[in-house]
Amino acid sequence: MSEESGPPPSAERRERRRTVVMATLTVLAGASDAVSFLTMGHVFTALATGNVLFLSFAVAGEGQTPVARPAIALIAFVLGALAGALTTRGLVARHRHWFAAALAVEGAFLALAGATALWRHGTGSLAQDPDNLVIAIVGFAMGLRADTALRAAVPGMPTLLAQVSLVRLIHGLSGAVPATPERHMIRSRLVATVAGIFVGGVLGSLITPWGTGRALLTIAAAVLVIAALDVLLVRYRRVPELIG
């Protein structure tokens, strides 16, 4: 009887690590959107589709969100993605911890947004006094994340949206997708993406009573911890780079 073919154990461990890290980043993206929507004037910073719709409502004279907030969030997101595309390319080419570096920059911008919110508005929520500067900084950070996830290219784990992952999961469960040795891992990643957005939304909602600034600083700290762990694992445990 021939043994089942599959990736070696070391490759399997690496893929599991990739899944855990990307799922955690998905949770943090959901938390970022929860904080921005609930405490920054009903605007998304990671879910660009939502901002496009809010902008269309505002242009049509409907809804309660003015044109400025979704427009600023969208522009900042695009600029963040562009900055990521231009600056990360060199790191990827040199294989110098590009994934950790990109997350560190994202975390720094989220921390800057949190510090700005605390400096300009204190420890409360910005729901009654939305700050376009804070929205722009968080949107820029999420644009960076979008580029990072695109470069990481972990199947089924874009970290910022759940629609495509949900549809692919349904296709897999219905038998529309042919069975392959990697199907179980891909299904796990699709579930992790959909669940991660949900869990992130719940966690983000739970930390909103801390105030916008402190909530953003908490998310920033989590992103920076992931970046540091990625570098430490590679340097001191001699494991292959998580993403690359």
C-alpha positions as CSV (number, residue, x, y, z in Angstrom):
1,M,0.0,0.0,0.0
2,S,1.5,3.3,-1.0
3,E,1.7,6.1,1.5
4,E,-0.4,9.3,1.0
5,S,1.6,12.0,-0.7
6,G,1.8,15.3,1.1
7,P,4.1,18.1,2.2
8,P,6.9,17.2,4.6
9,P,6.3,17.9,8.4
10,S,8.4,21.0,8.4
11,A,6.4,22.5,5.5
12,E,3.2,21.6,7.3
13,R,4.3,23.4,10.4
14,R,5.3,26.4,8.4
15,E,1.9,26.5,6.8
16,R,0.2,26.2,10.1
17,R,2.2,29.1,11.4
18,R,1.3,31.2,8.4
19,T,-2.4,30.4,9.0
20,V,-2.3,31.4,12.6
21,V,-0.5,34.6,11.9
22,M,-2.7,35.7,9.1
23,A,-5.8,34.7,11.1
24,T,-4.6,36.9,14.0
25,L,-4.1,39.8,11.6
26,T,-7.6,39.2,10.3
27,V,-8.9,39.6,13.8
28,L,-7.0,42.8,14.2
29,A,-8.4,44.2,11.0
30,G,-11.9,43.4,12.2
31,A,-11.1,45.1,15.5
32,S,-9.8,48.2,13.6
33,D,-13.0,48.5,11.6
34,A,-15.1,48.1,14.7
35,V,-13.2,50.8,16.5
36,S,-13.4,53.2,13.5
37,F,-17.1,52.6,12.8
38,L,-18.2,52.8,16.4
39,T,-16.0,55.6,17.7
40,M,-14.9,57.6,14.7
41,G,-18.1,58.6,13.0
42,H,-19.5,55.6,11.2
43,V,-16.6,55.1,8.8
44,F,-14.6,52.0,7.9
45,T,-10.8,52.0,7.7
46,A,-10.1,48.5,6.4
47,L,-13.3,47.6,4.5
48,A,-12.9,49.8,1.5
49,T,-16.2,48.5,0.0
50,G,-18.1,49.9,2.9
51,N,-16.6,53.3,2.4
52,V,-17.4,53.3,-1.3
53,L,-21.0,52.7,-0.4
54,F,-21.0,55.4,2.3
55,L,-19.5,57.8,-0.2
56,S,-22.2,57.0,-2.7
57,F,-24.9,57.5,-0.1
58,A,-23.5,60.9,0.8
59,V,-23.1,62.0,-2.8
60,A,-26.8,61.0,-3.3
61,G,-27.8,63.1,-0.3
62,E,-28.8,60.1,1.8
63,G,-27.4,58.5,5.0
64,Q,-25.9,60.2,8.0
65,T,-22.2,60.1,7.0
66,P,-20.9,63.2,5.2
67,V,-18.8,63.0,2.1
68,A,-15.6,63.9,3.8
69,R,-15.1,60.9,6.1
70,P,-15.5,58.0,3.7
71,A,-13.6,60.0,1.0
72,I,-10.6,60.6,3.4
73,A,-10.6,57.0,4.5
74,L,-10.6,55.8,0.9
75,I,-7.9,58.2,-0.2
76,A,-5.7,57.3,2.8
77,F,-6.2,53.6,2.1
78,V,-5.1,54.0,-1.5
79,L,-2.1,56.0,-0.5
80,G,-1.2,53.4,2.1
81,A,-1.4,50.6,-0.5
82,L,0.7,52.6,-2.9
83,A,3.3,53.4,-0.3
84,G,3.5,49.7,0.6
85,A,3.8,48.7,-3.1
86,L,6.7,51.2,-3.6
87,T,8.6,50.6,-0.4
88,T,8.2,46.9,0.3
89,R,9.4,45.8,-3.1
90,G,13.1,46.4,-2.2
91,L,12.8,44.5,1.0
92,V,11.1,41.5,-0.7
93,A,13.9,41.5,-3.3
94,R,16.6,41.4,-0.6
95,H,14.6,38.9,1.7
96,R,15.3,41.1,4.7
97,H,12.3,40.3,7.0
98,W,10.0,42.2,4.7
99,F,6.9,40.8,6.4
100,A,7.9,41.9,9.8
101,A,9.1,45.3,8.6
102,A,5.8,45.9,6.8
103,L,3.9,45.0,10.0
104,A,6.1,47.2,12.1
105,V,5.4,50.2,9.9
106,E,1.7,49.4,10.1
107,G,1.8,49.1,13.8
108,A,3.7,52.4,14.1
109,F,1.0,54.2,12.1
110,L,-1.7,52.7,14.2
111,A,0.2,53.8,17.3
112,L,0.5,57.3,15.8
113,A,-3.3,57.4,15.2
114,G,-3.9,56.3,18.8
115,A,-1.5,58.9,20.2
116,T,-3.1,61.6,18.0
117,A,-6.5,60.7,19.3
118,L,-5.3,60.9,22.9
119,W,-3.5,64.2,22.3
120,R,-6.3,65.9,20.5
121,H,-9.4,64.4,22.3
122,G,-8.3,62.8,25.5
123,T,-9.3,59.3,26.5
124,G,-12.9,59.4,25.2
125,S,-14.6,58.3,22.0
126,L,-14.5,60.4,18.9
127,A,-18.0,59.3,17.9
128,Q,-19.4,62.8,18.6
129,D,-16.4,64.7,17.3
130,P,-14.8,62.6,14.5
131,D,-11.2,63.5,13.6
132,N,-10.4,63.3,10.0
133,L,-6.6,63.2,10.7
134,V,-7.1,60.1,12.9
135,I,-9.3,58.5,10.2
136,A,-6.6,59.2,7.6
137,I,-3.8,57.7,9.6
138,V,-5.7,54.5,10.4
139,G,-6.8,54.3,6.7
140,F,-3.2,54.6,5.6
141,A,-2.2,51.8,8.0
142,M,-4.9,49.5,6.6
143,G,-3.8,50.3,3.1
144,L,-0.3,49.2,4.1
145,R,-1.9,46.0,5.4
146,A,-3.7,45.4,2.2
147,D,-0.4,45.4,0.3
148,T,1.3,43.2,2.9
149,A,-1.5,40.6,2.6
150,L,-1.3,40.7,-1.2
151,R,2.4,40.1,-1.1
152,A,2.1,37.4,1.4
153,A,-0.3,35.6,-0.9
154,V,-1.6,33.1,1.6
155,P,-4.5,31.5,-0.2
156,G,-7.9,32.5,1.3
157,M,-6.5,34.9,3.8
158,P,-6.6,38.6,2.6
159,T,-7.1,39.7,6.2
160,L,-9.3,42.6,5.3
161,L,-12.5,41.1,3.8
162,A,-14.6,38.0,4.1
163,Q,-16.8,37.9,1.1
164,V,-14.6,36.0,-1.3
165,S,-13.4,33.7,1.4
166,L,-17.1,32.9,2.4
167,V,-18.0,32.2,-1.2
168,R,-15.0,29.9,-1.7
169,L,-15.8,28.1,1.5
170,I,-19.4,27.5,0.3
171,H,-18.0,26.2,-3.1
172,G,-15.7,23.8,-1.2
173,L,-18.4,22.5,1.1
174,S,-20.8,22.0,-1.9
175,G,-18.3,19.9,-3.8
176,A,-17.9,22.5,-6.5
177,V,-14.2,22.6,-5.9
178,P,-12.2,19.4,-6.8
179,A,-10.6,17.5,-3.9
180,T,-6.9,18.1,-3.6
181,P,-4.3,17.3,-0.9
182,E,-4.3,21.0,0.1
183,R,-8.1,21.3,0.3
184,H,-8.2,20.8,4.1
185,M,-5.7,23.6,4.8
186,I,-7.4,25.9,2.4
187,R,-10.8,25.3,4.0
188,S,-9.3,25.9,7.4
189,R,-7.9,29.3,6.1
190,L,-11.3,30.3,4.7
191,V,-13.0,29.5,7.9
192,A,-10.3,31.4,9.9
193,T,-10.8,34.4,7.6
194,V,-14.6,34.6,8.0
195,A,-14.4,33.8,11.7
196,G,-11.5,36.2,12.2
197,I,-13.5,39.2,10.9
198,F,-16.4,38.3,13.2
199,V,-14.2,37.8,16.3
200,G,-12.3,41.0,15.5
201,G,-15.6,42.9,15.3
202,V,-16.6,41.5,18.7
203,L,-13.2,42.3,20.3
204,G,-13.2,45.8,18.7
205,S,-16.6,46.5,20.1
206,L,-15.5,45.3,23.6
207,I,-12.6,47.7,23.7
208,T,-14.4,50.8,22.4
209,P,-15.3,51.8,26.0
210,W,-11.5,52.3,26.5
211,G,-11.8,55.3,24.2
212,T,-10.6,55.6,20.6
213,G,-7.0,56.4,21.4
214,R,-6.4,53.6,23.8
215,A,-8.2,51.1,21.6
216,L,-6.0,51.9,18.6
217,L,-2.9,51.7,20.8
218,T,-4.0,48.2,21.9
219,I,-4.4,47.1,18.3
220,A,-1.1,48.7,17.3
221,A,0.7,46.8,20.2
222,A,-0.7,43.5,19.0
223,V,0.5,44.1,15.4
224,L,4.0,45.1,16.7
225,V,4.2,41.9,18.8
226,I,3.5,39.8,15.7
227,A,6.2,41.6,13.8
228,A,8.7,41.1,16.7
229,L,7.8,37.4,17.1
230,D,8.4,36.8,13.3
231,V,11.9,38.2,13.6
232,L,12.7,36.4,16.8
233,L,11.6,33.0,15.5
234,V,13.7,33.4,12.4
235,R,16.8,34.7,14.2
236,Y,16.9,32.6,17.4
237,R,15.0,29.4,16.5
238,R,16.5,29.2,13.0
239,V,13.2,28.5,11.4
240,P,12.4,29.6,7.8
241,E,10.9,33.0,7.3
242,L,7.2,32.9,7.9
243,I,6.3,34.8,4.8
244,G,8.7,34.9,1.9
